[in-house]
Amino acid sequence: MNASPTSTPRGRRPKGQGPDLREAILDAAEALFSRHGFYGVTVRQVAAEAGVDTALIHYYFGAKRELFDSVFARRAEILNAARLDAMKAYVAKAAGGLTTEGVIEAFIGPLIDLSSTNDEGWTNYFRLVALVNNTPAWGGETMHRFFDPVVHQLVETLKAALPEAEIRDLYWCYQFLTGSMMLALSETGRIDQLSDGLCRSTDMQAVRARLYAYCAAGIEEVVRRKPA
C-alpha cells in the first residue's frame, strides 16, 4: 500500500504533514542535488535524508526529474519576482538617468540579500544553479525554462542604459556576468585558500562592494570597443 501524504511511514522520523512534509522533501533534495548533482543522487537517498518513504516522494512529485524540477522552480519563482521588482523600481527611481552599475545592482542585489541571510537553503540553491548552469547535456534548457524572462528584462534595461550597445554584445556580457555571479554566490571556499584567508567566500558584503562595479566596468568596455 502506498503511504498517504498525511501519514508517517513506519520506521521513519516524522517531518510534519501536508505542505510541511512536501517542503521537507524539497529541502532534502535541494541539499543533495547541490552537493552531488542530478545524476549523483537517488530518490532513495532523498527519502532517507527527508525521513520519508520513497513512495511518498513519488506521490508528491513523480519521477526524479520532476522532483528536481520542483526543487529548481521553488526558489526560481522567488528570485525572478524579486529581480523584476528591483529592476522596475530602479528604472522608476532613476527617471531616465540609468547607469550600468545601477542596473547590475538591481539584478544581482536581491540574490546577495538572500545569501546574506545565511539561510542554508539559499546557499544550497545557488550552488545548485551554478551546477546546472555548467551542465552541457540539459543545463541550458533548464536555465531557459526557469530564468529567461528575467534575463531578457536585464538585457532590455541595459540597452536603455547603454543605447549605443549591440544587443549581441549585451547577451555575451550576460554570459560572463552570470558566471561571476554564480561563482561568488556558491561560497566554495576557493578564494579563502587562494588568498590565505585574506578574503572569505562567505563575505557577501565584500562581494557586494566589488561585483557590481566589476561587471558594470566590463560591460561598458565591451560596448565601447564594439567587437566585430
N, C-alpha and C positions, 0 to 999 in steps of 0.2 A: 504494500500500500504506500502511495506517495505521502510524504509529510504535508500537512496543511500549513498555510502561511502563518497561522497563529499558534501552532503547537511547537514545543521544544523537542526535537528528535532525541530519542533515548541515547544516553552516553555523551551528549553534547552540552556545553555550558550555555545557559540562556543569554541572549543578547537583546531581549526586547521583543516586541511584536509589531506586525504590520510595517508601516514606514520605517520604524526604528531598525527592525531586522533587515529590511532592504538596504538601508544606509550602512549598516554594519558589514554587509556583504560587499557593497561598493567600496567601502574604506579598505577592507582586507584585500580586495582585488587590486585596487589602486596602488597600495603599498607593494604588493608582489610584482605587478607589472612594471612599476617604476624601477625596481631593482633588477629584474631578470628579463624584461621584455615580454612580448606576446608569446613567443614560442617557448620560452623558458618556464612557463607557468602552466599548471594543470588545474582543472576545475576542482579536483580533489584537494589540491594544495590550498586553493581559495577557501574551500569548505572548512578545512582544518583550521586555517587562520581565523575565520569568522566564527568558528564553533557551531557550525550547522551541518546538516546532511547535504550531500551533493544533489539530492532530489529537490531540495528547496531552492538551490541556485537555478536548476533547470525550470522550476515552477515560475520563478520571477523573471528570468532572463533568457531562457532557451539555451542555445549553444554558447561556447566560449567566446566566439566573435561578437555575439550580441551582448554578452556581459562586458566585453572590452569596450564596445561602442557606447554602452550605457555609462561606463566609467568616464570615458572621454567626453561625452556630451554633458554630463552633470555640471562640471565646472566651466566648460566652454561657454555655456549659456550665460553664466555669471560674468565671465571675462568680457565677452562680446558686448553685453549690455553696458558694463562699466566703461569700456573704452569708447564706445559710440557716444555715450553721455558726456564723457570727458572731452572728446573732440568737438562735440556740438557746443558745449559750454565755452570751450576755448575760442572757437570761431566767433561766438556771440560777444565774448568779452573783448577780444582783440579788435573788433569793429573795423575790419579792413587792414589792420596792421599785423597780419600774420607773420610769424618768424618760423624758420625751420625748426629751431630748438623748441619753440613753444608747441609745435605740432607733435614732435617726438615725445616731449614730456607728457602730453595728453594721451598719447598712445601707450607709452610704457609705464607711466606713473601708476596707474591702477594695479599693475602686476607687482610693482615694487611695494606698494602699500600693502597688498595681500601677503607678500612674502615677509614683510616686516612684522606681521602679527605673530611670527614664529609658530604658526599652525602647521603641524606635521603633514596634514593632508595637502595643503597648498605646496609645500616643498616637494612632496611625492608627485603631485600633479605636474609641476613644472619640469621635474626630471623626466616624467613620462612623455610630455610634449617634446622635449629635446630628443628623446629616443625616437619617437615617431617621425619627427622632422628629418631624421637622418636614416630612415629605413627605406632603402631603394624599392623594395617589392611593392609596398602598398602605402608607404608613409605619405607620399604626395597626395594620393587620393583621399586619405583620411583627413589631412590638413585642409584640402579643398572643400570637403563636405562640411567641416565644422568652423572654419575660420575665414573663408574667402570674403564674405560680405564686409567684415571689419577691415580687412587688408585693402580692399578696393576703396573703402572710405578714407583710409590713410593716404593712399596714393592720390585720390581726388583732392584731399585737403593740402597735401604737399604741393600739388600742382597750383593750387590757389596761392600758396605762399611763394612759389617759385614759377611764375608764369612762363619763363623762358625755358624751363626744363622739358626735355623729351620724356614722354611717358615711358618709353623703353628704359631709359636710364633710371627712372624712379622705381620701376619694378626690380631692376638689378640692385638698386640701393636697398630695397626692402629685403632682398635675398641676403645681403650682407648684414643688415640690421638684425634680422631675426636670429642669425647665428650668434651674434654678440649678445643679444638679449637673453636667449635661452641658456647659453653657457653661464652667464652671470647669475641667472636665477636658479641654476641647477645645484649650486653650492657643493661642488665636487671636492673642494679642498685642494685643488691643484695649485692655485695661487698662494695658498698658505705655505706649501712646501717650496714652491719656486722662489718665494720672497723670504724664506727663512723666518716666517711669522710676521714680517713687516705688514703684510696685507692678509685679510681674512675673508674667505668667500662668503661668510655669513654676515658680513658688514654691509647691509643694504644701504645705509646712508652714504658709505663710501662709493658704492655703485651708483647711487642716485647723483652724487656730486660730479661724476665723471662720464657716465654712459650717455646722457642726453647730449652733452657737448661733443663727445667723440662721434656719435652717429650724425649729428647735425653738420659738423665740420666736414665729414666725409661726403655726405650727400651734396653739400654746397660745392665742394671741389669737383666732384664728378660732373655736376651740372655746368660748372664754369668751364671745364675742359672740353665739353661736348664730344665725347668719344665717337669715333667713326663707327 
